[in-house]
Amino acid sequence: MNYSYPIDESWSTNEVIDVVNFLSLVEKAYEQSVKRNDLILAYRRFKQIVPSKSEEKQIDKQFEKETGYSVYRTVQHARKVESDKINIRP
């Protein structure tokens, strides 16, 4: 699919790449499966870029509106399960 990811213009090029990588892993968790560890590491990097809970919620809301996929639910699922790969069934 071709989505428009929520991007902050104040982010550096590397930060944009890291956020897009994280959001694409969330997307992939819904459409296929992803390595749990990759998702958690990408989320940690995302939180370095977006430390504010309110900004994270805004990005999640925009992302879910655009794609139908929830960052929050995906990260919560990754934290709960112990398997190497995760996928989210809608």
N, C-alpha and C positions, 0 to 999 in steps of 0.2 A: 504494500500500500504506500501511497505517497502522502505523508503527513507533514504538517507544519509544526515543528517542535517549539515550545516556549523558550525563547532565548533572550537573555538580558544583554543589551548593547554595551554595557560596561565590562562584560567579561572579556578576558583575553582570548586569543585564538585557541590556545591549548585548553582553556576552561570550557569554551564552547564545544570543542571536540570531546572532552571528558563527559560533559553533560549529555550530549547527543549519544555517546556510547552507552551511558547508563540508561537513558530512555529507550534506546533500541534494544537493550537487554530486557527491559520490562516488556516491551512489545513482543519480543521473541519468546518470553516466558508464557505468554498467552497463545501464541501461534504455533510454537513447537515445544522446545524445552531449552533450559540454559543450565550451565553449571552453577550450582548454588554459591560456591565460593567466588566465582567471577562476579555474580550479581552483588554479593555483599561487599566485595572490594570496590566495585564501581559505585555503590551507594556511599561508602565511606568517603570516596573522592568527591562525590556529589555534595556531601555534607560539608566538606572543606570549602567548596565554592559557594554553597547556599546554606550558611549556618543557621539562619533565621527560620524558626518553625513556621511563622506566618508566610514567609516567602516560599518555603517548601510546599505548604498547603496550596498557595496560589498556583504554583507550577503544576502540582498534581491535578488541581481542578481544571486548568487549561488543557493539560495533556489528556485527561480523561474525557473532556468535552470533544477534543479533536479525534481521539482514537477509540474511546470506550474502555481503555485500560487504566487501572488504578495503580499508581506508584505505591501508595500506602498499603493496599491489600497484598501486593506482590512482595514488598519488603517484609511485611508481617508473616506471610507464608514462608518465606525463605528463612526467617528466624526460628519458626516453629519446627520445620521438618529437619530431619537429619540425613536425608538421602543426598547423594552427590548431585543429582539433577532435579530441577523442579519445573513444573508447568502448572499453569493456572487454568482451570476449566471454568469457563463462564457459567 
